[in-house]
Amino acid sequence: MSYYGSTDYLVDDDFVLRMKDIRKGNLDLGWMKAGTEQVEIHAESKKRGLTYLDLNKGSYGYDDLEELPRGPRGAAPRGASYDVANQADLGPDLNRKSDVWAYKVASFYEETVSRQWDATTDIPWRDLDKFDVPLEVEIAFAQLCTFLTEVEMVATDLPAKWCWRMNNQFHEVKGFLAGQAMDEARHAEVFRKRALAGGVGLMHGAPQAEHSLKAILDCDTYSEASAFMHLLAEGNILTMFRFSEFISPTALDKRMFQLVMQDEARHVSYQPEAVRLRVVRGDDRARGQRHEAGADQEGRRDRRHAADQAGRGVLSAIAACRIRRAHRTEQVPRFACGRVAEAAGRRNSRVNHEPRQALRRRGGDAVSFADQVVFITGGGSGMGRLAAQRMADAGAKVAAVDINEAGLSEAAQGREGIQTWRLDVTDNEAVLATVKEVENRLGPIDRVYNAAAIMPTGLLMEQDTETILRIMEIDYNGVVHVAKAILPGMLERGRGDLINFASIAGWGPTLHFGAYNAAKFAVVAFSEVLHHENRGKGVRIIAVCPPPVATPLLDQATSKPKMLELGKPIAPGRVLDTIERDLAKGKAFCFPTAQTKFAQILRRFVPGLMLSVVHRVEGQ
């Protein structure tokens, strides 16, 4: 193999002399004296055998590993001796321990190794023929497996992208990620096999999910990619696995989801432990993630209710079919998966429900607002109208204001508790006068809904300046005018609720929504500061940050942003329900869905990721 070298050893005098010495028996055994540390290593548990935990000693251990290891940048393992001058520099760019390490990562690796299973033999594939699965359920299940195969293939690729870029001093982390890649490859295998074994075959790819998955692969840093994959994406998928196991049509499918859940739970555990490590150590580079650790604890509860939108429809379809099957008195018609999902969506959708007769707490008891005075801007349509009707039905005396007099008349029709005023919230003098008149007629104001808003969309350089400023005047200045007019009286009385409608657009900038983003960003900041300036004074101040809501406001999106096509808008009633819950908890912000909470976390900690998705969706 001499042709691989750059030296002709036949003319290398030093080499020839060494070879002659070796032939005479003069061997250099200096290599036998490495000078490395000698430690006593024993398997602490006969059952487990020799684990990484048993090797955690001296220079071979990881507890005392420095933040920036001084060891080799080549392939030499931790604790080995190496030639500094002649080592091969593999060029790792993840050289800080805090970038990759997590509490218990060595245990995660040991669990990965000990709990491997076989997608070929550990699933009782022959038993599938024993189950009578309705065709529409099998079709829906094949669609779910198709989607999950897409997800798991990307989850296989991600560890491979980053593993080789880590310093070899972090071999416990590298071992865990290599094990994760093996787990994910097995998951993709088992879901693909299940779709084909059921006789339906693979179904449709999910473009929306593909954009999100590609964004994970495109992350610029490992911290971004790991937070998105291990915490958010796999947290969602773990929730889907749990629900899928619950509604699985066969015992075989239950077993399949039980096995993939044990792997996925391990993957999800890695990122919270990494965040906890950084927070506890107080590393300067990770100090900004302190809030993320707290948000993660709170977010776990919401993730139990969160599932990826691309998979949620088929899960609903399966659940709906199983419920119908349990109660039907005749054969279920066999229609395509899309129709099943659509029917299930109609049954489960909250968008079209009627306004309730009274607000309800989470436990189900009606909330009484008898004789309370409620001031609502934008009361002629949308959120404002529904809020006015609900509050009136709950016994409140409602002052609904708007420039839309026809809408106000419709809102008040049949409800004696609603009185209306025409008001332009951009006119501060008019706001002060109207508030004074309302309080003279109805009494001191107990609650405010700042719901007046407009949302013309368009690229900023294509919108006229007057429209951009008009959005700010109504959506932000209007909030300020009303708050300044009513809040002093609330503070003096030591009670009251100020509810300012912002939006998730107040956290994440989006193409076509630039002017609306600016106004809602201002509402978010104004409300947050106002909340903290007046803590402990008896007045509850909250900013509501919903995703797109099924109200006439969406009709103003005339530039047709593609982001609005990604999912159904939520019901306005759902937003109002969440407001009551979060007011009771004293929160500064109300995020009506788990997705909106995730979006604001993403914006804070991986700001570029959200915009990269926006660019791909909008094609710009």
KASULJO-V748021 format. One record per residue. N is the residue number from 1. RES is the residue in three letters. PSI is psi in whole degrees, -180 to 180 (* if undefined). NEAR is the number of other C-alpha atoms within 8 Angstrom. Layout:
[[N	RES	PSI	NEAR] [N	RES	PSI	NEAR]]
This chain:
[[1	MET	19	4] [2	SER	-22	4] [3	TYR	-12	5] [4	TYR	-18	5] [5	GLY	164	7] [6	SER	-1	5] [7	THR	136	5] [8	ASP	101	7] [9	TYR	-19	7] [10	LEU	-21	7] [11	VAL	9	6] [12	ASP	103	9] [13	ASP	-41	7] [14	ASP	-42	6] [15	PHE	-43	9] [16	VAL	-40	11] [17	LEU	-40	8] [18	ARG	-41	8] [19	MET	-38	8] [20	LYS	-41	8] [21	ASP	-40	10] [22	ILE	-40	9] [23	ARG	-27	7] [24	LYS	-4	6] [25	GLY	9	6] [26	ASN	84	7] [27	LEU	140	6] [28	ASP	108	5] [29	LEU	24	6] [30	GLY	-28	5] [31	TRP	-17	6] [32	MET	-6	5] [33	LYS	85	6] [34	ALA	-27	6] [35	GLY	17	5] [36	THR	167	7] [37	GLU	140	7] [38	GLN	123	4] [39	VAL	156	6] [40	GLU	121	4] [41	ILE	128	6] [42	HIS	148	6] [43	ALA	111	10] [44	GLU	-25	7] [45	SER	123	7] [46	LYS	-34	6] [47	LYS	-43	4] [48	ARG	-29	7] [49	GLY	-162	8] [50	LEU	116	10] [51	THR	171	9] [52	TYR	-30	10] [53	LEU	-35	7] [54	ASP	-24	11] [55	LEU	-1	10] [56	ASN	70	10] [57	LYS	139	9] [58	GLY	-141	8] [59	SER	-12	10] [60	TYR	-13	9] [61	GLY	178	10] [62	TYR	-14	8] [63	ASP	-39	5] [64	ASP	11	7] [65	LEU	128	9] [66	GLU	159	7] [67	GLU	-42	7] [68	LEU	91	7] [69	PRO	143	10] [70	ARG	4	5] [71	GLY	-171	6] [72	PRO	152	11] [73	ARG	10	12] [74	GLY	-145	11] [75	ALA	-4	8] [76	ALA	132	9] [77	PRO	161	8] [78	ARG	129	9] [79	GLY	-15	8] [80	ALA	158	7] [81	SER	158	8] [82	TYR	158	7] [83	ASP	106	6] [84	VAL	-42	6] [85	ALA	-33	4] [86	ASN	6	5] [87	GLN	150	10] [88	ALA	120	7] [89	ASP	109	7] [90	LEU	-5	7] [91	GLY	39	7] [92	PRO	141	10] [93	ASP	2	7] [94	LEU	87	9] [95	ASN	-5	10] [96	ARG	134	9] [97	LYS	-40	12] [98	SER	-16	11] [99	ASP	-28	9] [100	VAL	-21	11] [101	TRP	157	11] [102	ALA	149	12] [103	TYR	142	9] [104	LYS	14	7] [105	VAL	-33	12] [106	ALA	-39	11] [107	SER	-37	9] [108	PHE	-42	11] [109	TYR	-46	13] [110	GLU	-40	10] [111	GLU	-39	8] [112	THR	-46	12] [113	VAL	-41	8] [114	SER	-19	6] [115	ARG	29	6] [116	GLN	144	7] [117	TRP	167	6] [118	ASP	119	8] [119	ALA	-12	10] [120	THR	-42	6] [121	THR	-20	6] [122	ASP	-5	7] [123	ILE	127	10] [124	PRO	73	8] [125	TRP	-34	7] [126	ARG	-22	5] [127	ASP	-10	8] [128	LEU	-35	11] [129	ASP	-15	6] [130	LYS	-13	5] [131	PHE	138	7] [132	ASP	92	5] [133	VAL	121	8] [134	PRO	148	7] [135	LEU	-43	7] [136	GLU	-32	12] [137	VAL	-42	14] [138	GLU	-38	11] [139	ILE	-46	11] [140	ALA	-39	14] [141	PHE	-36	12] [142	ALA	-37	16] [143	GLN	-42	13] [144	LEU	-45	11] [145	CYS	-33	13] [146	THR	-47	15] [147	PHE	-46	13] [148	LEU	-31	10] [149	THR	-42	13] [150	GLU	-49	11] [151	VAL	-46	10] [152	GLU	-27	12] [153	MET	-41	11] [154	VAL	-38	11] [155	ALA	-25	11] [156	THR	-39	14] [157	ASP	-36	10] [158	LEU	-50	11] [159	PRO	-36	12] [160	ALA	-33	11] [161	LYS	-36	8] [162	TRP	-23	9] [163	CYS	-45	10] [164	TRP	-15	8] [165	ARG	-2	10] [166	MET	144	12] [167	ASN	138	13] [168	ASN	-7	12] [169	GLN	-17	9] [170	PHE	48	10] [171	HIS	-20	9] [172	GLU	-41	10] [173	VAL	-43	12] [174	LYS	-38	11] [175	GLY	-41	9] [176	PHE	-45	13] [177	LEU	-37	11] [178	ALA	-39	11] [179	GLY	-37	11] [180	GLN	-42	12] [181	ALA	-40	14] [182	MET	-44	9] [183	ASP	-48	11] [184	GLU	-37	12] [185	ALA	-39	11] [186	ARG	-37	10] [187	HIS	-45	12] [188	ALA	-40	14] [189	GLU	-47	10] [190	VAL	-36	11] [191	PHE	-38	12] [192	ARG	-43	12] [193	LYS	-39	8] [194	ARG	-40	10] [195	ALA	-40	16] [196	LEU	-37	11] [197	ALA	-25	10] [198	GLY	-7	10] [199	GLY	-7	6] [200	VAL	-39	10] [201	GLY	-179	9] [202	LEU	149	11] [203	MET	-133	7] [204	HIS	141	7] [205	GLY	158	7] [206	ALA	99	8] [207	PRO	-40	6] [208	GLN	-45	8] [209	ALA	-36	8] [210	GLU	-38	9] [211	HIS	-45	11] [212	SER	-41	9] [213	LEU	-40	10] [214	LYS	-35	9] [215	ALA	-33	11] [216	ILE	-45	12] [217	LEU	-28	10] [218	ASP	0	6] [219	CYS	140	10] [220	ASP	-24	6] [221	THR	155	6] [222	TYR	-37	10] [223	SER	-43	8] [224	GLU	-52	12] [225	ALA	-42	12] [226	SER	-41	10] [227	ALA	-43	10] [228	PHE	-47	10] [229	MET	-59	11] [230	HIS	-33	14] [231	LEU	-56	13] [232	LEU	-58	10] [233	ALA	-51	9] [234	GLU	-25	12] [235	GLY	-43	11] [236	ASN	-47	13] [237	ILE	-37	10] [238	LEU	-39	11] [239	THR	-41	13] [240	MET	-40	11] [241	PHE	-43	12] [242	ARG	-47	10] [243	PHE	-39	8] [244	SER	-39	11] [245	GLU	-37	12] [246	PHE	-39	7] [247	ILE	9	9] [248	SER	137	9] [249	PRO	-15	8] [250	THR	161	9] [251	ALA	-32	7] [252	LEU	-44	11] [253	ASP	-37	10] [254	LYS	-44	12] [255	ARG	-41	10] [256	MET	-46	10] [257	PHE	-31	12] [258	GLN	-40	10] [259	LEU	-44	9] [260	VAL	-29	10] [261	MET	-39	11] [262	GLN	-35	8] [263	ASP	-47	10] [264	GLU	-37	10] [265	ALA	-35	9] [266	ARG	-42	9] [267	HIS	-42	11] [268	VAL	-33	12] [269	SER	-23	10] [270	TYR	-49	13] [271	GLN	-45	13] [272	PRO	-37	11] [273	GLU	-32	11] [274	ALA	-43	13] [275	VAL	-42	12] [276	ARG	-40	11] [277	LEU	-44	12] [278	ARG	-39	13] [279	VAL	-46	13] [280	VAL	-41	6] [281	ARG	-20	6] [282	GLY	29	8] [283	ASP	134	9] [284	ASP	-36	6] [285	ARG	-23	5] [286	ALA	2	11] [287	ARG	-31	10] [288	GLY	-8	7] [289	GLN	9	11] [290	ARG	-43	9] [291	HIS	-30	7] [292	GLU	-37	10] [293	ALA	-44	12] [294	GLY	-41	8] [295	ALA	-33	9] [296	ASP	-42	9] [297	GLN	-43	8] [298	GLU	-36	8] [299	GLY	-23	11] [300	ARG	-38	8] [301	ARG	-41	8] [302	ASP	-29	9] [303	ARG	-20	12] [304	ARG	-25	8] [305	HIS	1	8] [306	ALA	136	10] [307	ALA	150	11] [308	ASP	138	9] [309	GLN	-34	7] [310	ALA	-28	9] [311	GLY	-17	11] [312	ARG	-36	9] [313	GLY	-45	12] [314	VAL	-32	13] [315	LEU	-43	12] [316	SER	-37	11] [317	ALA	-45	17] [318	ILE	-46	12] [319	ALA	-44	9] [320	ALA	-42	9] [321	CYS	-39	11] [322	ARG	-40	11] [323	ILE	-44	8] [324	ARG	-39	9] [325	ARG	-36	8] [326	ALA	-27	6] [327	HIS	-4	6] [328	ARG	156	8] [329	THR	-4	4] [330	GLU	169	4] [331	GLN	135	5] [332	VAL	130	7] [333	PRO	146	4] [334	ARG	99	7] [335	PHE	172	7] [336	ALA	160	8] [337	CYS	-39	12] [338	GLY	-41	6] [339	ARG	-37	8] [340	VAL	-47	12] [341	ALA	-40	13] [342	GLU	-42	10] [343	ALA	-42	9] [344	ALA	-39	12] [345	GLY	-40	11] [346	ARG	-39	7] [347	ARG	-36	6] [348	ASN	-11	6] [349	SER	143	7] [350	ARG	-2	9] [351	VAL	-37	9] [352	ASN	12	6] [353	HIS	156	6] [354	GLU	154	4] [355	PRO	137	8] [356	ARG	161	6] [357	GLN	-22	7] [358	ALA	149	11] [359	LEU	148	12] [360	ARG	142	10] [361	ARG	171	11] [362	ARG	-34	6] [363	GLY	-11	5] [364	GLY	-12	6] [365	ASP	140	7] [366	ALA	142	8] [367	VAL	129	9] [368	SER	132	8] [369	PHE	30	9] [370	ALA	128	8] [371	ASP	4	7] [372	GLN	148	11] [373	VAL	125	14] [374	VAL	129	14] [375	PHE	124	12] [376	ILE	119	16] [377	THR	155	13] [378	GLY	29	17] [379	GLY	-3	20] [380	GLY	-12	18] [381	SER	170	13] [382	GLY	-136	12] [383	MET	-41	11] [384	GLY	-42	16] [385	ARG	-47	13] [386	LEU	-40	13] [387	ALA	-42	12] [388	ALA	-45	14] [389	GLN	-42	13] [390	ARG	-45	13] [391	MET	-39	15] [392	ALA	-42	14] [393	ASP	-24	11] [394	ALA	5	13] [395	GLY	3	12] [396	ALA	158	14] [397	LYS	112	15] [398	VAL	130	14] [399	ALA	103	13] [400	ALA	127	17] [401	VAL	148	15] [402	ASP	165	15] [403	ILE	-11	9] [404	ASN	89	8] [405	GLU	-35	9] [406	ALA	-41	7] [407	GLY	-38	10] [408	LEU	-42	16] [409	SER	-41	10] [410	GLU	-39	8] [411	ALA	-37	12] [412	ALA	-10	13] [413	GLN	124	6] [414	GLY	6	4] [415	ARG	107	9] [416	GLU	-21	7] [417	GLY	-8	11] [418	ILE	122	13] [419	GLN	147	10] [420	THR	150	10] [421	TRP	139	9] [422	ARG	128	9] [423	LEU	132	10] [424	ASP	111	9] [425	VAL	-12	15] [426	THR	-12	9] [427	ASP	102	7] [428	ASN	-41	8] [429	GLU	-40	6] [430	ALA	-37	10] [431	VAL	-47	14] [432	LEU	-43	10] [433	ALA	-42	8] [434	THR	-42	10] [435	VAL	-42	10] [436	LYS	-43	8] [437	GLU	-41	8] [438	VAL	-46	10] [439	GLU	-32	10] [440	ASN	-36	8] [441	ARG	-43	6] [442	LEU	-24	8] [443	GLY	177	8] [444	PRO	140	8] [445	ILE	128	13] [446	ASP	-27	11] [447	ARG	144	12] [448	VAL	132	12] [449	TYR	108	14] [450	ASN	85	13] [451	ALA	-3	12] [452	ALA	131	13] [453	ALA	156	9] [454	ILE	159	9] [455	MET	55	11] [456	PRO	132	11] [457	THR	165	15] [458	GLY	158	13] [459	LEU	141	10] [460	LEU	-39	8] [461	MET	-7	5] [462	GLU	-16	6] [463	GLN	145	9] [464	ASP	153	7] [465	THR	-37	6] [466	GLU	-41	6] [467	THR	-43	9] [468	ILE	-46	10] [469	LEU	-34	9] [470	ARG	-40	8] [471	ILE	-44	16] [472	MET	-40	13] [473	GLU	-43	10] [474	ILE	-50	14] [475	ASP	-32	15] [476	TYR	-55	13] [477	ASN	-37	11] [478	GLY	-40	12] [479	VAL	-44	13] [480	VAL	-46	8] [481	HIS	-47	12] [482	VAL	-43	12] [483	ALA	-44	9] [484	LYS	-27	8] [485	ALA	-32	10] [486	ILE	-35	10] [487	LEU	-39	9] [488	PRO	-40	8] [489	GLY	-40	8] [490	MET	-46	13] [491	LEU	-37	12] [492	GLU	-37	6] [493	ARG	-16	6] [494	GLY	27	9] [495	ARG	159	11] [496	GLY	164	12] [497	ASP	128	10] [498	LEU	112	14] [499	ILE	108	12] [500	ASN	124	15] [501	PHE	110	11] [502	ALA	-131	14] [503	SER	161	11] [504	ILE	-20	12] [505	ALA	-14	15] [506	GLY	1	16] [507	TRP	-36	12] [508	GLY	115	11] [509	PRO	140	10] [510	THR	139	10] [511	LEU	143	11] [512	HIS	-12	10] [513	PHE	21	14] [514	GLY	-49	13] [515	ALA	-41	12] [516	TYR	-42	14] [517	ASN	-48	14] [518	ALA	-44	10] [519	ALA	-43	13] [520	LYS	-32	14] [521	PHE	-42	12] [522	ALA	-41	10] [523	VAL	-42	16] [524	VAL	-49	12] [525	ALA	-44	8] [526	PHE	-45	8] [527	SER	-40	13] [528	GLU	-46	12] [529	VAL	-42	8] [530	LEU	-40	9] [531	HIS	-47	12] [532	HIS	-30	7] [533	GLU	-24	6] [534	ASN	26	8] [535	ARG	142	8] [536	GLY	10	5] [537	LYS	7	8] [538	GLY	-6	9] [539	VAL	130	14] [540	ARG	124	11] [541	ILE	127	13] [542	ILE	144	15] [543	ALA	127	15] [544	VAL	127	14] [545	CYS	74	15] [546	PRO	163	14] [547	PRO	-172	12] [548	PRO	133	8] [549	VAL	145	10] [550	ALA	77	10] [551	THR	167	9] [552	PRO	-14	8] [553	LEU	-32	10] [554	LEU	-23	10] [555	ASP	-17	6] [556	GLN	-5	10] [557	ALA	67	12] [558	THR	-17	8] [559	SER	1	7] [560	LYS	60	7] [561	PRO	133	11] [562	LYS	-22	8] [563	MET	-30	8] [564	LEU	-13	8] [565	GLU	-4	7] [566	LEU	-22	7] [567	GLY	166	6] [568	LYS	142	5] [569	PRO	152	9] [570	ILE	166	11] [571	ALA	140	12] [572	PRO	-32	13] [573	GLY	-34	9] [574	ARG	-37	10] [575	VAL	-46	10] [576	LEU	-37	9] [577	ASP	-43	11] [578	THR	-33	11] [579	ILE	-45	11] [580	GLU	-42	9] [581	ARG	-46	10] [582	ASP	-28	11] [583	LEU	-42	11] [584	ALA	-26	7] [585	LYS	-4	6] [586	GLY	26	7] [587	LYS	154	9] [588	ALA	-24	10] [589	PHE	148	10] [590	CYS	116	13] [591	PHE	106	11] [592	PRO	-18	13] [593	THR	159	8] [594	ALA	-33	12] [595	GLN	-38	7] [596	THR	-36	13] [597	LYS	-43	10] [598	PHE	-40	10] [599	ALA	-42	12] [600	GLN	-31	11] [601	ILE	-44	11] [602	LEU	-44	11] [603	ARG	-37	13] [604	ARG	-40	7] [605	PHE	-26	9] [606	VAL	68	10] [607	PRO	-33	9] [608	GLY	-23	7] [609	LEU	-44	13] [610	MET	-44	12] [611	LEU	-32	10] [612	SER	-37	9] [613	VAL	-43	11] [614	VAL	-45	11] [615	HIS	-42	10] [616	ARG	-42	9] [617	VAL	-44	9] [618	GLU	-12	10] [619	GLY	30	5] [620	GLN	*	4]]
